[in-house]
Amino acid sequence: MSHAERSAYTGRAPLLSAALIAVALLGARPAIAAPSDSTEISRSQTLTAAARQSALEAIQTRLRKSYLYPDLVPKILAKLQASQARYATSDPALFASRITEDMQAVSKDTHLYLNFEPSWYQASLASPDAAQVAAENAFEIEDARNFNHGLTEMRILPGNIRYLKVDGFAWIGSESATAYDAAMRFLKDGSAIIIDLRSNGGGETEASNYLLSHFFAPDALMLTVISPGQGNQEVRSQKQLPAGRLKDVPLFVLTNGRTRSAAEAVAYTIQQFRLGEIVGERTQGAAHISDDTAIAPFFRLSVPISYTVNPVSNADWEGVGVTPTVAAESAMALDTAYDLALARLLRTTTNSEKRNFLLWAQQGLTAHRTGAPPTKEALFRLTGRYGSASLEFQDGALTLVRAGRKPVKLMPMGSDGLFESDEDDTLRVKISKRALDVLRPVPSMNEHYADDFSTD
């Protein structure tokens, strides 16, 4: 994603500082991503020979001035010169496509492309509309508030594993910082932490860097943005954090093939500094920062101008993505990380009560993997009396009934006869052929029902 695209996404033209632009970790764009109406437009707008030549000269000038791989520029220019006969078309969309193919054939860089985008070209030449910018900023603020600044889910998994889902990185200043502070305090009290970045497309680096800062010492170098010809910028952790630092807590970060941009920066940084495990799928591989230039008469040229360097690897994830420490399909990444967290905690926990709750959580996770839950007919077959307790089918579910106690609605945990209360995750029922056991995390609280078994 380019600076211009990012401004369109965030709607923050007057709020966006030059420093923020300099440290933006933004994603890749498809090699040829013309607008949906480009075919219709190209029928009414033709490209003259003079316009083609002018566009080629402007593209070459921009590459010489800004492309972040100057050693490749002569090779790209030579390819463009040698292919001019191929560009002899009046169709601007076809012209853009062929230019892009040739530039990428040499550079292997999907951030380097020319698109036929007459609407964007005209908009880029127009003076900013103050009213429109204000409306976009208002929308961004409302959107950030509506989605809790991208922090869309927080929950406690059995075993005190703290889970945080980050759908995107929104940042509108102190309000966003306050939301992150609350989320970090929530995570801080966990025995282990899972941060879910699956399908997170990135966003504001102020947010991603603020999140990362909680896992670093104050003022630590997290990454450097390299901009050839413009100087470098170090990205350091926050010196002061209201929620404090998150140290010595097992950390797991979930990723998939749609994790990109600033979300990849979080995963890559955590991985390189060995702060936690990356669980899931390889990420998209969008690390470079590109700049968009208007090329007459109706083109948009994207040229990468900056890249990031991690202090540990002395590299970034551009084009290759972040390889998970533990590979898992996206749909299974949370269960995999949860299992890893429980296993790690069991290896280090000596307190018997805490171990009981960890084992309880581990057994529950295993049970959910045993297969398809029982059918309605199978549930009916389990009804009947089990000593002083009974199982009844009520409101579409199996229900545990005991004298003097509130009925417990049971939800199946896989296919091996284990059920759990739909209201209390510390109560399970194990049903065997002629008995049932009410189970609790503390084994001394278990109850067995089997005497005088009969069925209705």
C-alpha positions as CSV (number, residue, x, y, z in Angstrom):
1,M,0.0,0.0,0.0
2,S,1.2,3.4,-0.9
3,H,1.2,6.7,1.0
4,A,-1.7,7.9,-1.1
5,E,-3.7,4.7,-0.5
6,R,-3.0,4.9,3.2
7,S,-4.3,8.4,3.4
8,A,-7.4,7.3,1.6
9,Y,-7.8,4.4,4.1
10,T,-7.2,6.4,7.2
11,G,-8.8,9.7,6.1
12,R,-6.2,11.6,8.2
13,A,-4.6,14.1,5.8
14,P,-4.4,16.9,8.3
15,L,-3.6,14.6,11.3
16,L,-1.0,12.6,9.5
17,S,2.5,13.7,10.4
18,A,5.6,13.4,8.2
19,A,7.2,11.3,10.9
20,L,4.3,8.9,10.8
21,I,4.6,8.5,7.1
22,A,8.3,7.8,7.5
23,V,7.6,4.8,9.8
24,A,4.6,3.4,8.0
25,L,4.9,-0.3,7.5
26,L,2.5,-0.8,4.7
27,G,1.3,-3.7,2.5
28,A,1.7,-4.9,-1.0
29,R,-0.8,-4.1,-3.7
30,P,-1.6,-6.4,-6.6
31,A,0.7,-6.0,-9.5
32,I,-2.1,-4.7,-11.8
33,A,-5.1,-3.4,-9.9
34,A,-6.9,-1.1,-12.3
35,P,-10.3,0.1,-11.1
36,S,-13.3,-2.0,-12.1
37,D,-14.5,0.6,-14.7
38,S,-11.1,0.7,-16.5
39,T,-12.2,-1.3,-19.5
40,E,-15.1,1.1,-20.1
41,I,-13.0,4.1,-19.6
42,S,-10.2,2.9,-21.9
43,R,-12.7,2.6,-24.7
44,S,-13.3,6.3,-24.6
45,Q,-9.8,7.5,-23.7
46,T,-7.0,6.7,-26.0
47,L,-3.2,7.0,-25.6
48,T,-1.4,8.9,-28.4
49,A,2.2,8.2,-29.3
50,A,3.3,11.5,-27.8
51,A,1.5,10.7,-24.6
52,R,3.1,7.3,-24.4
53,Q,6.6,8.8,-24.9
54,S,5.9,11.5,-22.2
55,A,4.7,8.8,-19.8
56,L,7.7,6.7,-20.3
57,E,10.1,9.6,-19.7
58,A,8.2,10.5,-16.5
59,I,8.4,6.9,-15.3
60,Q,12.1,6.7,-15.9
61,T,12.7,10.0,-14.1
62,R,10.8,8.8,-11.1
63,L,12.7,5.5,-11.0
64,R,16.1,7.3,-11.1
65,K,15.1,9.7,-8.4
66,S,13.4,7.4,-5.8
67,Y,13.5,3.7,-6.3
68,L,15.0,2.1,-3.2
69,Y,17.1,-0.3,-5.2
70,P,19.3,2.0,-7.3
71,D,21.4,-0.8,-8.6
72,L,18.3,-2.2,-10.4
73,V,17.3,1.0,-12.0
74,P,19.7,0.8,-15.1
75,K,18.4,-2.7,-15.8
76,I,14.8,-1.6,-15.5
77,L,15.4,1.4,-17.8
78,A,17.1,-0.8,-20.3
79,K,14.1,-3.2,-20.3
80,L,11.7,-0.3,-20.9
81,Q,13.8,1.1,-23.7
82,A,14.1,-2.3,-25.4
83,S,10.4,-2.9,-25.2
84,Q,9.1,0.3,-26.6
85,A,7.6,-1.4,-29.7
86,R,5.5,-3.5,-27.3
87,Y,4.1,-0.4,-25.7
88,A,2.8,1.0,-29.1
89,T,-0.9,0.7,-28.2
90,S,-3.6,3.3,-27.9
91,D,-5.2,1.3,-25.0
92,P,-4.0,2.9,-21.8
93,A,-4.9,-0.1,-19.6
94,L,-2.9,-2.4,-21.9
95,F,0.0,0.1,-21.9
96,A,0.1,0.1,-18.1
97,S,-0.1,-3.6,-17.9
98,R,2.8,-4.1,-20.2
99,I,5.0,-1.5,-18.4
100,T,4.2,-3.2,-15.1
101,E,5.1,-6.7,-16.4
102,D,8.4,-5.5,-17.7
103,M,9.4,-3.6,-14.5
104,Q,8.5,-6.5,-12.4
105,A,10.2,-9.0,-14.7
106,V,13.5,-7.2,-13.8
107,S,12.8,-6.1,-10.2
108,K,10.7,-9.0,-8.9
109,D,9.0,-6.3,-6.9
110,T,5.2,-6.3,-6.7
111,H,5.2,-2.9,-5.2
112,L,6.5,-1.4,-8.4
113,Y,3.7,-1.0,-10.9
114,L,1.8,1.4,-13.2
115,N,-2.0,1.4,-13.1
116,F,-4.4,3.1,-15.5
117,E,-6.5,5.1,-13.0
118,P,-7.9,8.3,-14.5
119,S,-10.1,9.0,-11.5
120,W,-7.2,8.8,-9.1
121,Y,-5.0,10.8,-11.5
122,Q,-7.5,13.7,-11.6
123,A,-8.0,13.6,-7.8
124,S,-4.3,13.7,-7.2
125,L,-4.0,17.0,-9.1
126,A,-6.9,18.7,-7.3
127,S,-6.4,20.8,-4.3
128,P,-7.6,19.2,-1.0
129,D,-11.2,19.8,-0.1
130,A,-11.2,20.9,3.5
131,A,-14.8,19.8,4.1
132,Q,-14.1,16.4,2.6
133,V,-11.0,15.9,4.7
134,A,-12.9,16.9,7.8
135,A,-15.6,14.5,7.0
136,E,-13.1,11.7,6.4
137,N,-11.4,12.4,9.7
138,A,-14.7,12.4,11.5
139,F,-15.5,9.0,9.9
140,E,-12.1,7.6,11.0
141,I,-12.7,8.7,14.6
142,E,-16.2,7.2,14.7
143,D,-14.9,4.0,13.0
144,A,-12.1,3.6,15.6
145,R,-14.5,4.1,18.4
146,N,-17.1,1.7,17.0
147,F,-14.5,-1.1,16.7
148,N,-12.6,-0.3,19.9
149,H,-9.6,0.9,18.0
150,G,-9.2,-2.5,16.4
151,L,-9.1,-4.4,19.7
152,T,-12.3,-6.4,19.0
153,E,-12.2,-9.3,21.4
154,M,-10.8,-10.0,24.8
155,R,-11.5,-13.2,26.8
156,I,-10.1,-15.5,29.4
157,L,-9.6,-19.1,28.3
158,P,-9.6,-21.8,31.0
159,G,-6.2,-21.9,32.7
160,N,-6.1,-18.1,32.7
161,I,-4.8,-17.8,29.2
162,R,-5.6,-14.2,28.1
163,Y,-6.7,-13.8,24.5
164,L,-6.7,-10.6,22.5
165,K,-8.0,-10.3,18.9
166,V,-6.6,-7.3,16.9
167,D,-8.6,-6.9,13.7
168,G,-6.6,-3.8,12.6
169,F,-4.4,-1.0,14.0
170,A,-6.5,2.2,14.4
171,W,-5.0,5.2,16.1
172,I,-6.7,8.5,16.9
173,G,-4.4,9.7,19.6
174,S,-5.0,9.5,23.3
175,E,-8.3,7.6,23.0
176,S,-6.6,4.8,21.2
177,A,-3.7,4.8,23.7
178,T,-6.3,4.5,26.5
179,A,-7.9,1.5,24.8
180,Y,-4.6,-0.2,24.4
181,D,-3.7,0.5,28.0
182,A,-6.9,-1.3,29.1
183,A,-6.1,-4.2,26.8
184,M,-2.5,-4.5,28.1
185,R,-3.7,-4.5,31.7
186,F,-6.1,-7.3,30.8
187,L,-3.3,-9.3,29.2
188,K,-0.9,-8.6,32.1
189,D,-2.8,-10.6,34.6
190,G,-2.7,-13.8,32.4
191,S,-0.6,-16.9,32.9
192,A,0.0,-16.8,29.2
193,I,-1.0,-14.5,26.3
194,I,-2.4,-15.1,22.8
195,I,-2.6,-12.2,20.4
196,D,-4.6,-13.0,17.3
197,L,-3.4,-11.2,14.2
198,R,-5.1,-13.5,11.7
199,S,-6.5,-11.5,8.7
200,N,-5.2,-8.3,10.2
201,G,-4.4,-6.1,7.2
202,G,-2.3,-3.5,9.2
203,G,-3.1,0.2,9.6
204,E,-1.5,2.8,11.8
205,T,2.0,2.1,13.0
206,E,1.5,4.3,16.0
207,A,-0.8,1.5,17.2
208,S,1.3,-1.5,16.3
209,N,4.4,0.1,17.8
210,Y,2.5,1.0,20.9
211,L,1.5,-2.6,21.3
212,L,5.0,-3.9,20.7
213,S,6.5,-1.5,23.2
214,H,4.9,-3.4,26.0
215,F,7.2,-6.4,25.4
216,F,10.4,-4.3,25.3
217,A,12.5,-2.4,27.8
218,P,12.0,1.4,27.7
219,D,13.5,3.2,24.6
220,A,14.7,-0.1,23.0
221,L,15.4,-0.1,19.3
222,M,12.6,-2.2,17.6
223,L,13.3,-1.5,13.9
224,T,14.8,1.0,11.6
225,V,13.1,2.5,8.5
226,I,15.7,3.0,5.7
227,S,14.9,5.7,3.1
228,P,17.8,5.9,0.5
229,G,18.7,9.5,0.0
230,Q,16.4,10.7,2.7
231,G,18.0,9.3,5.9
232,N,17.0,6.6,8.3
233,Q,14.6,6.6,11.2
234,E,14.8,4.5,14.3
235,V,11.6,3.1,15.8
236,R,12.0,2.7,19.6
237,S,9.7,1.5,22.3
238,Q,7.8,3.9,24.5
239,K,9.7,5.2,27.5
240,Q,6.6,5.3,29.7
241,L,3.6,2.9,29.6
242,P,0.6,3.3,31.9
243,A,0.0,-0.5,31.9
244,G,3.6,-1.3,32.5
245,R,5.7,-4.0,30.7
246,L,4.6,-7.5,29.9
247,K,7.6,-9.6,30.9
248,D,8.2,-13.3,31.6
249,V,4.7,-14.4,30.3
250,P,4.5,-17.0,27.6
251,L,3.4,-15.2,24.4
252,F,1.8,-16.6,21.3
253,V,0.9,-14.6,18.1
254,L,-1.5,-16.0,15.6
255,T,-1.1,-15.3,11.8
256,N,-2.4,-16.4,8.5
257,G,-2.0,-15.7,4.8
258,R,-4.0,-12.4,5.1
259,T,-1.8,-11.0,7.9
260,R,0.1,-8.1,6.4
261,S,1.8,-4.8,6.8
262,A,1.9,-3.4,10.4
263,A,0.5,-6.7,11.7
264,E,3.5,-8.5,10.0
265,A,5.8,-6.0,11.7
266,V,4.5,-7.1,15.1
267,A,4.8,-10.8,14.3
268,Y,8.3,-10.4,12.7
269,T,9.6,-8.3,15.6
270,I,8.4,-10.7,18.3
271,Q,9.8,-13.6,16.4
272,Q,13.2,-12.1,15.7
273,F,13.7,-10.9,19.3
274,R,12.5,-14.3,20.6
275,L,9.7,-12.7,22.6
276,G,7.1,-15.4,21.7
277,E,6.0,-18.0,19.3
278,I,4.3,-17.4,16.0
279,V,1.5,-19.9,15.3
280,G,-0.4,-20.3,12.1
281,E,0.4,-19.6,8.5
282,R,3.0,-17.7,6.6
283,T,2.0,-14.0,6.3
284,Q,1.6,-12.0,3.1
285,G,5.1,-10.4,2.9
286,A,4.3,-6.7,2.6
287,A,7.0,-4.7,4.2
288,H,8.1,-2.0,1.8
289,I,6.8,1.6,1.8
290,S,5.8,2.9,-1.6
291,D,5.0,6.3,-3.0
292,D,2.4,7.1,-5.6
293,T,3.1,9.5,-8.5
294,A,0.6,10.9,-11.0
295,I,1.9,10.2,-14.5
296,A,0.1,12.1,-17.3
297,P,-2.3,11.7,-18.9
298,F,-4.1,9.2,-16.5
299,F,-1.8,6.9,-14.7
300,R,-0.7,6.0,-11.2
301,L,2.9,4.9,-10.6
302,S,3.8,3.1,-7.4
303,V,7.5,3.2,-6.6
304,P,8.9,1.6,-3.3
305,I,11.0,4.2,-1.5
306,S,11.7,2.8,1.9
307,Y,12.3,-0.5,3.7
308,T,12.6,-1.7,7.2
309,V,15.5,-3.4,9.0
310,N,15.2,-5.5,12.1
311,P,18.2,-5.1,14.5
312,V,18.5,-8.9,15.0
313,S,18.1,-10.2,11.4
314,N,19.3,-7.1,9.6
315,A,16.5,-7.8,7.2
316,D,12.7,-7.6,6.9
317,W,9.8,-9.8,5.7
318,E,9.3,-8.3,2.2
319,G,8.2,-10.8,-0.4
320,V,8.7,-13.8,1.9
321,G,6.4,-13.1,4.8
322,V,6.8,-14.2,8.4
323,T,7.3,-18.0,8.7
324,P,5.4,-19.3,11.8
325,T,7.4,-21.0,14.5
326,V,4.6,-23.6,14.7
327,A,2.7,-24.2,11.5
328,A,-1.0,-24.6,11.6
329,E,-4.0,-24.0,9.4
330,S,-5.6,-20.7,10.1
331,A,-8.8,-22.3,11.5
332,M,-6.7,-24.4,14.0
333,A,-4.2,-21.7,15.0
334,L,-5.9,-20.7,18.2
335,D,-6.4,-24.3,19.5
336,T,-2.8,-25.0,18.6
337,A,-1.5,-22.0,20.5
338,Y,-3.8,-22.7,23.4
339,D,-2.5,-26.3,23.6
340,L,1.1,-25.0,23.5
341,A,0.4,-22.5,26.3
342,L,-1.2,-25.1,28.5
343,A,1.7,-27.6,28.0
344,R,4.3,-24.9,28.8
345,L,2.5,-23.9,31.9
346,L,2.1,-27.5,33.1
347,R,5.9,-27.9,32.7
348,T,6.6,-25.0,35.1
349,T,3.7,-25.0,37.5
350,T,4.2,-26.7,40.8
351,N,1.1,-25.5,42.7
352,S,-1.3,-28.4,42.8
353,E,-4.5,-26.3,42.6
354,K,-3.2,-24.3,39.6
355,R,-2.1,-27.6,38.0
356,N,-5.6,-29.0,38.4
357,F,-7.1,-26.1,36.5
358,L,-4.5,-26.3,33.8
359,L,-5.1,-30.1,33.4
360,W,-8.9,-29.3,33.3
361,A,-8.4,-26.9,30.5
362,Q,-6.1,-29.3,28.6
363,Q,-8.6,-32.1,28.9
364,G,-11.4,-29.9,27.7
365,L,-9.4,-28.9,24.6
366,T,-8.6,-32.5,23.9
367,A,-12.3,-33.5,24.3
368,H,-13.4,-31.0,21.7
369,R,-11.2,-32.6,19.1
370,T,-12.6,-36.1,19.5
371,G,-15.1,-35.9,16.6
372,A,-18.6,-34.9,15.8
373,P,-21.0,-34.3,18.7
374,P,-23.8,-36.8,19.2
375,T,-27.0,-36.6,17.2
376,K,-30.4,-35.7,18.7
377,E,-31.2,-39.4,18.6
378,A,-28.1,-40.3,20.5
379,L,-28.8,-37.7,23.1
380,F,-32.3,-39.2,23.7
381,R,-30.7,-42.6,24.3
382,L,-28.7,-41.1,27.2
383,T,-31.8,-39.9,29.1
384,G,-33.0,-41.7,32.2
385,R,-32.2,-42.1,35.8
386,Y,-28.6,-42.5,37.2
387,G,-29.1,-43.1,40.8
388,S,-30.4,-39.9,42.5
389,A,-29.7,-37.9,39.4
390,S,-31.3,-38.0,36.0
391,L,-30.8,-36.8,32.4
392,E,-33.7,-35.3,30.6
393,F,-34.1,-33.8,27.1
394,Q,-35.3,-30.2,27.6
395,D,-35.3,-27.3,25.1
396,G,-33.3,-29.2,22.6
397,A,-30.5,-30.2,24.9
398,L,-29.5,-32.8,27.4
399,T,-30.1,-31.6,31.0
400,L,-28.8,-32.8,34.3
401,V,-31.4,-32.9,37.0
402,R,-30.6,-33.4,40.7
403,A,-32.9,-32.9,43.7
404,G,-32.6,-29.5,45.3
405,R,-30.3,-28.1,42.6
406,K,-30.8,-26.0,39.6
407,P,-31.0,-28.1,36.4
408,V,-27.8,-27.9,34.3
409,K,-28.0,-27.6,30.5
410,L,-25.3,-29.7,29.0
411,M,-23.3,-29.1,25.8
412,P,-21.4,-32.0,24.1
413,M,-17.7,-31.8,24.1
414,G,-16.8,-34.0,21.1
415,S,-18.0,-37.5,20.7
416,D,-16.8,-39.5,23.7
417,G,-19.6,-38.8,26.2
418,L,-18.2,-35.7,27.8
419,F,-20.5,-32.7,28.3
420,E,-20.0,-29.3,29.9
421,S,-22.4,-26.9,31.5
422,D,-23.5,-24.1,29.2
423,E,-23.2,-21.6,32.1
424,D,-20.3,-22.9,34.3
425,D,-17.0,-23.9,32.6
426,T,-16.0,-25.7,35.9
427,L,-18.7,-28.3,35.6
428,R,-18.6,-31.3,33.3
429,V,-20.5,-34.5,33.0
430,K,-19.0,-37.8,31.8
431,I,-21.6,-40.3,30.7
432,S,-20.8,-43.9,30.4
433,K,-23.1,-46.9,29.7
434,R,-24.6,-47.2,33.1
435,A,-23.3,-44.3,35.1
436,L,-22.5,-40.6,35.0
437,D,-19.8,-38.6,36.8
438,V,-20.1,-34.8,37.6
439,L,-16.6,-33.5,37.3
440,R,-14.8,-30.5,38.7
441,P,-11.3,-29.1,38.3
442,V,-10.6,-30.2,41.9
443,P,-11.1,-34.0,41.9
444,S,-12.3,-34.1,45.5
445,M,-15.4,-32.3,44.4
446,N,-16.4,-34.9,41.8
447,E,-19.7,-36.8,42.2
448,H,-20.6,-40.3,41.0
449,Y,-24.1,-41.4,40.1
450,A,-24.9,-45.1,39.3
451,D,-27.0,-46.8,42.0
452,D,-30.3,-48.3,41.0
453,F,-29.8,-47.4,37.4
454,S,-32.8,-47.6,35.2
455,T,-34.1,-46.0,32.0
456,D,-37.5,-44.5,31.2
